[in-house]
Amino acid sequence: MKRIADGIAMAANAAGTLVVVVLVAVVNYDIIARGLFNRPFLGAVEVVQFAMVLIVFLQLPDVIRVGRLTRSDGFLGLVATRAPRKGRALSRAIDLLGAVFMGLVVYAMWPEFLEMWETRDYFGVPGVFTAPWWPVKLVILLSAGLCAVHFLLHVARPLIDKTHNMEGGS
């Protein structure tokens, strides 16, 4: 399961990076078209808003996977230095809390996704640029679920490592 979750997180991170590249192209196109031809890209603001959410939520699972989520580790480092077992326990408790939080995000996002899917609600300015909301809600939903899985894998890491070592893995 860890290998599958890791692969999905890395693929989502790569997709997020592609969204960054598309976003750069859209912004540059808008600047050039606005400056040289007085013809801005209508909907640039909406595309940027859409892309920012996609970038964050596509890359978040991989950030959690590799343990690079921004947090203040000063207290945790102090505890781990003085009492390593308590430090590891506190770190697992923080990861468990992260999993619970992401589970709550999934729980809250599911009905929103279903509503947007059924109503075909959109954002933007009709006649200028519109896009459906459901893809954004779906990415948030799936990303939060994958984040919860990775947090739980961090919590279970000691058990996974112990089992892996007992099987003769390296």
C-alpha positions as CSV (number, residue, x, y, z in Angstrom):
1,M,0.0,0.0,0.0
2,K,2.9,2.4,0.8
3,R,4.4,1.9,-2.6
4,I,1.0,2.7,-4.3
5,A,0.4,5.8,-2.1
6,D,4.0,7.0,-2.8
7,G,3.5,6.5,-6.5
8,I,0.2,8.4,-6.6
9,A,1.7,11.2,-4.5
10,M,4.7,11.6,-6.8
11,A,2.5,11.5,-9.9
12,A,0.2,14.2,-8.3
13,N,3.3,16.3,-7.5
14,A,4.4,16.0,-11.2
15,A,0.9,17.1,-12.3
16,G,1.1,20.0,-9.9
17,T,4.4,21.0,-11.5
18,L,2.8,20.9,-15.0
19,V,0.0,23.1,-13.7
20,V,2.8,25.6,-12.6
21,V,4.2,25.5,-16.1
22,V,0.7,26.1,-17.6
23,L,0.1,28.9,-15.2
24,V,3.4,30.6,-16.1
25,A,2.5,30.3,-19.8
26,V,-1.0,31.8,-19.2
27,V,0.4,34.7,-17.2
28,N,3.1,35.4,-19.8
29,Y,0.6,35.2,-22.6
30,D,-1.7,37.7,-20.8
31,I,1.1,40.1,-20.2
32,I,2.3,40.0,-23.8
33,A,-1.2,40.1,-25.3
34,R,-2.1,43.0,-23.0
35,G,1.0,45.0,-23.6
36,L,1.6,44.5,-27.3
37,F,-1.9,44.0,-28.7
38,N,-4.1,45.5,-26.0
39,R,-6.0,42.1,-26.0
40,P,-5.6,40.6,-22.5
41,F,-6.5,37.0,-21.9
42,L,-10.0,37.1,-20.6
43,G,-10.3,34.8,-17.7
44,A,-6.7,35.0,-16.6
45,V,-7.7,35.8,-13.1
46,E,-10.0,32.8,-12.9
47,V,-7.3,30.5,-14.4
48,V,-4.8,31.7,-11.8
49,Q,-7.3,31.1,-8.9
50,F,-8.1,27.7,-10.3
51,A,-4.4,26.8,-10.8
52,M,-3.4,27.9,-7.3
53,V,-5.8,25.5,-5.6
54,L,-4.7,22.7,-8.0
55,I,-1.0,23.4,-7.4
56,V,-1.3,23.3,-3.6
57,F,-3.5,20.2,-3.4
58,L,-1.7,18.3,-6.1
59,Q,1.7,18.8,-4.4
60,L,0.6,18.5,-0.8
61,P,0.5,14.6,-0.5
62,D,4.1,14.4,-1.8
63,V,5.2,17.1,0.6
64,I,3.8,15.0,3.5
65,R,5.2,11.8,2.0
66,V,8.8,13.1,2.2
67,G,8.2,14.8,5.6
68,R,8.7,18.4,4.3
69,L,5.4,19.8,5.6
70,T,6.1,23.2,7.1
71,R,5.8,23.1,10.9
72,S,7.7,24.3,13.9
73,D,9.9,21.5,15.1
74,G,11.7,23.5,17.8
75,F,9.8,21.9,20.7
76,L,9.6,18.5,19.0
77,G,13.4,18.6,18.4
78,L,14.0,19.5,22.1
79,V,11.8,16.6,23.3
80,A,13.4,14.2,20.9
81,T,16.9,15.1,22.0
82,R,16.1,14.8,25.7
83,A,13.7,11.8,25.5
84,P,13.8,10.1,22.1
85,R,10.9,7.7,22.8
86,K,8.7,10.6,23.8
87,G,9.8,12.6,20.8
88,R,8.9,9.8,18.5
89,A,5.5,9.3,20.3
90,L,4.8,13.1,20.0
91,S,5.8,13.0,16.3
92,R,3.4,10.1,15.7
93,A,0.6,12.0,17.6
94,I,1.1,15.0,15.4
95,D,0.9,12.8,12.3
96,L,-2.2,11.2,13.7
97,L,-3.7,14.6,14.3
98,G,-2.8,15.5,10.7
99,A,-4.6,12.4,9.5
100,V,-7.7,13.3,11.5
101,F,-7.7,16.8,10.1
102,M,-7.4,15.6,6.5
103,G,-10.1,13.1,7.2
104,L,-12.3,16.0,8.3
105,V,-11.5,17.8,5.0
106,V,-12.6,14.7,3.1
107,Y,-15.7,14.5,5.1
108,A,-16.5,18.2,4.5
109,M,-15.6,18.2,0.8
110,W,-17.6,15.1,-0.2
111,P,-21.0,16.7,-0.1
112,E,-19.6,19.9,-1.8
113,F,-18.1,17.8,-4.6
114,L,-21.4,15.9,-5.1
115,E,-23.4,19.2,-5.2
116,M,-21.0,20.7,-7.7
117,W,-21.1,17.5,-9.8
118,E,-24.9,17.5,-9.8
119,T,-25.6,21.2,-10.3
120,R,-22.7,21.8,-12.7
121,D,-22.1,25.0,-10.9
122,Y,-19.3,27.2,-12.3
123,F,-17.1,30.1,-11.5
124,G,-16.1,33.0,-13.6
125,V,-18.0,35.6,-15.7
126,P,-20.6,34.1,-18.1
127,G,-19.8,35.1,-21.6
128,V,-16.2,35.9,-20.8
129,F,-14.7,32.8,-19.1
130,T,-16.3,30.1,-17.0
131,A,-15.1,26.8,-15.6
132,P,-16.9,24.1,-13.5
133,W,-16.2,23.9,-9.8
134,W,-16.3,20.1,-9.5
135,P,-12.8,19.4,-10.7
136,V,-11.4,21.7,-8.0
137,K,-13.5,20.0,-5.3
138,L,-12.5,16.6,-6.6
139,V,-8.8,17.4,-6.4
140,I,-9.2,18.7,-2.9
141,L,-11.2,15.6,-1.9
142,L,-8.7,13.1,-3.4
143,S,-5.7,15.1,-2.2
144,A,-6.9,15.3,1.4
145,G,-7.6,11.5,1.3
146,L,-4.1,10.8,0.1
147,C,-2.7,13.2,2.7
148,A,-4.5,11.3,5.4
149,V,-3.1,8.0,4.1
150,H,0.4,9.4,4.2
151,F,0.0,10.7,7.7
152,L,-1.3,7.3,8.8
153,L,1.7,5.7,7.1
154,H,4.0,7.9,9.1
155,V,2.2,6.9,12.3
156,A,2.5,3.2,11.3
157,R,6.2,3.5,10.1
158,P,7.6,1.8,13.2
159,L,5.4,-1.2,12.5
160,I,6.1,-1.2,8.8
161,D,9.9,-0.9,9.4
162,K,9.8,-3.7,12.0
163,T,7.8,-6.0,9.7
164,H,10.1,-5.1,6.8
165,N,13.2,-6.0,8.8
166,M,11.7,-9.3,10.0
167,E,11.1,-10.3,6.4
168,G,14.8,-9.7,5.6
169,G,14.2,-6.5,3.6
170,S,16.7,-3.7,3.6
